[in-house]
Amino acid sequence: MFCLTTFTFLDCNHPPAQAILDALSRLPSLASVDFSRTPINTLTPSFAFVALENLSIKSGWKLVSVSGGQPYDIVTRKARAPLDPYTRLSQSLSRRTAELTFSRSFITTNLAFLERVEIEGALFPFGILPTTHFPRLHTLVFYGRPPISQTTPLITLFGGMHALRDLQFRWTARLVDRHDRYIYVPPSLVLPPRATLPALRSLTLSNLAPERDHILHCLPTTLVRLHLPTILEDGEPGASLQTAVNVGLTPAGAAAVARCGCAALRELRMTLADMPAPRLISALAAAFPGLQVLELGQAWYGARDTGLMHSEVRRANSLHVYSR
């Protein structure tokens, strides 16, 4: 398979065999490896791929419950005995620690060639960023729940990625926590007026709360695309809700975007809590005179809806405005 360019581990019940990874690492044409819903907690990579450019690591094991019975493994369909909460927590922490060890080793061993990384935030080794240089990385995408600790804002840790053009924080939020959003830059923190990412052109910040977040004061003036979606966690419980609950940027939050100082923007996409007022459109037009794509969508979650509801799947109220 000397022409193989992409290999995906999808919905595997066990970690890939070490022999498979060893063989893949020697393929001169292999540029992309994807671990999708596949456990990686027993792997110990000590090798470098010869041409790896794209790495994707998304959520590991998933169990489903069939008709309210015992949890079944999605691959083997064998019932698993229920575990007590302490055992489940202990196993989960142990697995996460092992998965983080794997991803850290895999990334640091192959960072010389990596150009694109998509990874669950809990599996990314943020601790290596202050002292690590990624010479070719141009796209970095984070999924899943945001970090719990915010001692150091993540936006300040990417100084070693001078080629980074597209940075996406696609954190999810639970509906019950919609008033307790992740803060990218706390107001109490004193930062330089603009983040030091000289090549950055595209930025995604999910579930932003500009009223309590100073990230809009730190955006690089080189930005040409800004995406501010609302992303709710998949499988939100909504059976007890009697009315729809609006989520997204408030009118004040949307107005703050117009004051972010990124005059070079060509594309702006936002999820709003309410339909946009004419004065918002006017403010955006004045702030971004070169804007070519404007998307103002609404996202909402109601008792009769199931699963994920956010701007990327609910576009009925979207407004697209194109410049002359």
C-alpha positions as CSV (number, residue, x, y, z in Angstrom):
1,M,0.0,0.0,0.0
2,F,2.7,2.5,-1.0
3,C,0.0,4.8,-2.5
4,L,-2.0,5.0,0.7
5,T,-2.5,8.6,1.8
6,T,-5.3,8.4,4.5
7,F,-6.0,5.8,7.2
8,T,-8.9,6.0,9.6
9,F,-9.6,4.0,12.8
10,L,-13.4,4.3,13.2
11,D,-15.6,3.0,16.0
12,C,-13.0,0.4,17.0
13,N,-13.6,-1.5,20.3
14,H,-9.9,-1.8,21.1
15,P,-6.8,0.3,20.5
16,P,-5.1,-0.4,17.1
17,A,-2.4,-3.0,17.3
18,Q,1.1,-1.6,17.7
19,A,2.2,-3.6,14.7
20,I,-0.3,-1.7,12.5
21,L,0.9,1.7,13.6
22,D,4.5,0.6,13.1
23,A,3.7,-0.5,9.5
24,L,1.7,2.7,8.8
25,S,4.5,4.9,10.1
26,R,6.8,3.5,7.4
27,L,4.5,4.4,4.5
28,P,6.1,7.3,2.6
29,S,2.7,8.4,1.1
30,L,0.6,8.3,4.3
31,A,-0.3,11.9,5.2
32,S,-3.4,11.6,7.3
33,V,-4.3,9.4,10.4
34,D,-7.7,9.6,12.1
35,F,-8.6,8.0,15.4
36,S,-12.4,8.5,15.5
37,R,-14.3,7.1,18.5
38,T,-11.5,4.6,19.0
39,P,-9.7,4.0,22.3
40,I,-6.0,4.9,22.3
41,N,-5.3,4.4,26.0
42,T,-2.9,1.4,25.7
43,L,-0.7,2.7,22.9
44,T,2.8,3.9,23.5
45,P,4.1,5.4,20.2
46,S,7.9,5.9,20.1
47,F,8.2,6.3,16.4
48,A,7.8,9.1,13.9
49,F,5.7,8.9,10.7
50,V,7.8,9.7,7.7
51,A,5.2,12.0,6.0
52,L,2.3,12.6,8.5
53,E,0.6,16.0,7.9
54,N,-2.9,15.6,9.3
55,L,-3.9,14.1,12.7
56,S,-7.4,13.7,14.1
57,I,-8.1,12.4,17.5
58,K,-11.8,12.5,18.6
59,S,-13.8,11.1,21.5
60,G,-12.9,7.5,22.5
61,W,-15.2,4.8,23.9
62,K,-18.9,5.2,23.7
63,L,-21.5,3.0,25.3
64,V,-25.2,2.9,24.5
65,S,-28.1,1.7,26.5
66,V,-30.6,-0.5,24.7
67,S,-34.2,-0.2,25.8
68,G,-33.1,1.0,29.3
69,G,-31.2,-2.2,30.0
70,Q,-27.6,-2.8,30.7
71,P,-25.0,-0.8,28.7
72,Y,-23.9,-2.6,25.5
73,D,-20.6,-2.3,23.7
74,I,-21.4,-0.6,20.3
75,V,-19.1,-3.0,18.5
76,T,-19.3,-6.4,20.2
77,R,-23.0,-5.9,21.4
78,K,-22.1,-7.8,24.6
79,A,-23.7,-6.6,27.8
80,R,-21.4,-5.1,30.4
81,A,-22.1,-5.4,34.0
82,P,-23.0,-2.0,35.6
83,L,-20.2,-0.4,37.6
84,D,-20.5,1.6,40.8
85,P,-19.9,5.4,40.4
86,Y,-16.4,5.3,42.1
87,T,-15.2,2.5,39.8
88,R,-16.5,4.3,36.7
89,L,-14.8,7.6,37.7
90,S,-11.6,5.8,38.5
91,Q,-11.6,4.0,35.2
92,S,-12.5,7.1,33.3
93,L,-9.6,9.1,34.9
94,S,-7.2,6.3,34.2
95,R,-8.2,6.0,30.6
96,R,-8.0,9.8,30.0
97,T,-4.5,9.9,31.6
98,A,-3.4,7.1,29.3
99,E,-5.0,8.8,26.2
100,L,-3.4,12.1,27.0
101,T,0.0,10.4,27.3
102,F,-0.5,8.8,23.9
103,S,-1.6,12.0,22.2
104,R,1.3,14.0,23.8
105,S,3.9,11.4,22.6
106,F,2.3,11.2,19.1
107,I,2.1,14.9,18.6
108,T,5.6,15.7,19.9
109,T,7.2,12.9,17.9
110,N,5.6,14.0,14.6
111,L,5.3,17.8,15.0
112,A,8.0,18.6,12.5
113,F,5.6,17.6,9.7
114,L,2.1,18.2,11.2
115,E,0.1,20.7,9.2
116,R,-3.4,20.1,10.5
117,V,-4.6,18.7,13.9
118,E,-8.2,18.1,15.0
119,I,-8.5,16.8,18.5
120,E,-10.7,16.6,21.6
121,G,-9.6,19.4,23.9
122,A,-9.1,17.0,26.9
123,L,-6.6,15.0,24.8
124,F,-4.4,17.9,23.7
125,P,-1.2,18.4,25.7
126,F,-1.5,22.1,26.3
127,G,1.5,21.9,28.7
128,I,4.0,21.5,25.9
129,L,2.9,24.7,24.1
130,P,5.1,27.3,25.8
131,T,8.3,25.4,24.9
132,T,7.3,23.7,21.6
133,H,7.6,25.0,18.0
134,F,5.2,23.7,15.3
135,P,7.0,24.8,12.1
136,R,4.3,23.8,9.6
137,L,1.0,23.6,11.6
138,H,-1.6,25.8,9.8
139,T,-4.9,24.5,11.2
140,L,-5.8,23.5,14.7
141,V,-9.3,22.5,15.7
142,F,-10.5,21.7,19.2
143,Y,-13.7,19.7,20.0
144,G,-15.5,18.6,23.2
145,R,-15.9,20.3,26.5
146,P,-13.6,23.2,27.4
147,P,-10.9,23.0,29.9
148,I,-11.9,23.4,33.6
149,S,-8.8,25.3,34.6
150,Q,-8.4,28.8,33.2
151,T,-5.3,29.9,35.0
152,T,-3.6,30.8,31.7
153,P,-5.9,31.8,28.8
154,L,-5.4,29.3,25.9
155,I,-5.3,32.1,23.3
156,T,-1.9,33.2,24.7
157,L,-0.2,29.7,24.4
158,F,0.1,29.5,20.6
159,G,3.2,31.6,20.1
160,G,5.2,28.6,18.8
161,M,2.8,28.2,15.8
162,H,4.0,31.0,13.5
163,A,2.3,29.3,10.5
164,L,-1.1,28.9,12.2
165,R,-3.8,30.4,9.9
166,D,-6.9,28.7,11.2
167,L,-7.7,28.3,14.9
168,Q,-11.0,26.7,15.9
169,F,-12.3,26.4,19.5
170,R,-15.4,24.4,18.9
171,W,-16.1,23.8,22.6
172,T,-19.6,22.4,23.5
173,A,-21.8,23.8,26.3
174,R,-24.6,22.2,28.2
175,L,-28.0,24.0,28.1
176,V,-28.1,24.1,31.9
177,D,-24.8,26.0,31.9
178,R,-25.7,28.5,29.2
179,H,-25.3,31.3,31.7
180,D,-21.9,30.0,32.8
181,R,-19.9,30.2,29.6
182,Y,-16.2,29.4,29.1
183,I,-14.2,32.6,29.3
184,Y,-11.4,32.8,26.8
185,V,-9.8,35.9,28.4
186,P,-11.0,36.9,31.9
187,P,-11.5,40.7,32.4
188,S,-9.0,40.6,35.3
189,L,-6.2,39.5,33.1
190,V,-3.9,42.2,31.5
191,L,-2.8,41.1,28.0
192,P,-1.2,42.8,25.0
193,P,-3.8,44.6,22.9
194,R,-3.6,41.9,20.2
195,A,-2.7,38.3,20.3
196,T,0.7,37.3,18.8
197,L,-0.4,35.1,15.9
198,P,1.0,36.8,12.9
199,A,-0.3,34.4,10.3
200,L,-3.8,33.9,11.7
201,R,-6.6,34.5,9.2
202,S,-9.5,32.5,10.6
203,L,-10.8,32.1,14.1
204,T,-13.7,30.2,15.6
205,L,-14.9,30.9,19.2
206,S,-17.9,28.9,20.3
207,N,-20.4,30.0,22.9
208,L,-18.8,33.3,23.4
209,A,-20.1,35.7,26.1
210,P,-18.6,39.1,25.1
211,E,-20.1,40.9,28.1
212,R,-17.8,38.9,30.4
213,D,-15.0,38.0,28.0
214,H,-12.2,40.3,26.8
215,I,-11.1,38.0,23.9
216,L,-12.5,40.5,21.4
217,H,-9.9,43.0,22.6
218,C,-7.1,40.6,21.8
219,L,-8.0,39.5,18.2
220,P,-5.2,39.8,15.6
221,T,-6.0,42.6,13.1
222,T,-5.0,40.1,10.3
223,L,-8.3,38.2,10.7
224,V,-10.4,37.8,7.6
225,R,-12.8,35.2,8.9
226,L,-14.5,35.2,12.4
227,H,-17.0,32.5,13.4
228,L,-19.0,32.7,16.6
229,P,-21.3,29.7,16.8
230,T,-23.4,28.3,19.6
231,I,-22.7,24.6,20.0
232,L,-24.7,22.6,22.5
233,E,-23.6,19.3,23.8
234,D,-25.1,16.3,22.0
235,G,-27.9,14.5,23.8
236,E,-29.1,17.4,26.0
237,P,-32.0,16.4,28.2
238,G,-35.0,18.5,27.3
239,A,-38.0,16.5,28.2
240,S,-38.8,18.7,31.2
241,L,-38.7,22.0,29.2
242,Q,-42.1,23.6,28.4
243,T,-40.9,26.4,26.2
244,A,-38.0,26.9,23.8
245,V,-34.9,28.4,25.3
246,N,-33.0,30.9,23.1
247,V,-29.2,30.6,23.1
248,G,-26.6,32.6,21.3
249,L,-25.1,36.1,21.4
250,T,-27.2,38.7,23.1
251,P,-27.8,42.1,21.3
252,A,-25.1,43.6,23.6
253,G,-22.7,40.8,22.7
254,A,-23.4,41.1,19.0
255,A,-22.8,44.9,19.2
256,A,-19.5,44.2,21.0
257,V,-18.3,42.2,17.9
258,A,-18.7,45.3,15.8
259,R,-16.1,47.0,18.1
260,C,-13.5,44.2,17.9
261,G,-11.2,46.3,15.6
262,C,-10.7,43.6,12.9
263,A,-11.4,46.0,10.0
264,A,-10.0,43.4,7.5
265,L,-12.8,40.9,8.0
266,R,-14.2,39.4,4.9
267,E,-16.4,36.8,6.5
268,L,-18.4,37.0,9.7
269,R,-20.8,34.2,11.0
270,M,-22.6,34.6,14.4
271,T,-25.3,32.7,16.2
272,L,-27.7,35.2,17.9
273,A,-30.2,34.8,20.7
274,D,-32.7,37.2,18.9
275,M,-33.3,38.3,15.3
276,P,-30.9,41.0,14.3
277,A,-32.0,44.6,14.5
278,P,-31.3,47.1,11.6
279,R,-28.9,49.0,13.8
280,L,-26.8,45.9,14.2
281,I,-26.5,45.5,10.5
282,S,-25.5,49.2,10.1
283,A,-22.9,48.8,12.9
284,L,-21.4,45.8,11.2
285,A,-21.3,47.5,7.8
286,A,-19.5,50.5,9.3
287,A,-17.0,48.4,11.2
288,F,-16.2,45.9,8.4
289,P,-16.3,47.8,5.1
290,G,-14.8,44.9,3.1
291,L,-17.2,42.3,4.4
292,Q,-18.3,39.8,1.8
293,V,-20.1,37.2,3.8
294,L,-22.3,37.9,6.8
295,E,-24.3,35.1,8.4
296,L,-26.6,35.9,11.4
297,G,-28.4,32.8,12.5
298,Q,-30.5,31.9,15.4
299,A,-30.2,28.7,17.5
300,W,-32.8,27.5,19.9
301,Y,-33.5,24.4,21.9
302,G,-37.0,23.2,22.8
303,A,-38.7,20.3,24.6
304,R,-39.7,18.6,21.4
305,D,-36.3,18.8,19.9
306,T,-33.7,16.0,20.4
307,G,-30.0,15.9,20.1
308,L,-27.8,18.8,19.0
309,M,-29.3,22.2,18.2
310,H,-26.9,24.9,17.0
311,S,-26.4,27.2,14.1
312,E,-24.8,24.7,11.8
313,V,-27.8,22.4,11.6
314,R,-30.6,25.0,12.2
315,R,-30.3,27.7,9.5
316,A,-34.0,28.5,8.9
317,N,-33.6,32.0,10.2
318,S,-30.2,32.6,8.8
319,L,-29.5,35.9,7.0
320,H,-26.8,36.0,4.3
321,V,-25.5,39.4,3.2
322,Y,-23.0,39.8,0.4
323,S,-21.1,42.9,-0.4
324,R,-21.2,44.7,-3.7
